[in-house]
Amino acid sequence: MSQPDLCPACGAANDCTLADPRTADRACWCFGVSIDPAVLEALPDELRNAACLCPRCAQVEAQLQAAKRPIA
């Protein structure tokens, strides 16, 4: 059984704000990125839609870093 705060692909913390009751009223980091559908399709059926992937497994770390950079 998957845990909502752990990545179903690697088991690391997924930093999902929705999985934490203290931050469930905030948008998750995944709302601001584009995850390649092929990444999701590569997951076994039983792991899909069970919990957020972590940024590394979702292959969006570069997108998150770009979003943190100040606009010059």
FENTA-V392065 format. One line per field, one symbol per residue. psi: psi as a letter, one per 30 degrees, with the letter a starting at -180 (. if undefined). burial: # if it has 16 or more other C-alpha atoms within 10 Angstrom, else .. Layout:
psi: ???
burial: ???
This chain:
psi: klkfgkkfefflkfgjfffjffgfglkleffgljkkfeeeffkkeffkgelklleeefhgeeeeeeffkkk.
burial: ...######...#######........###..#.#....#......#...#####.####............
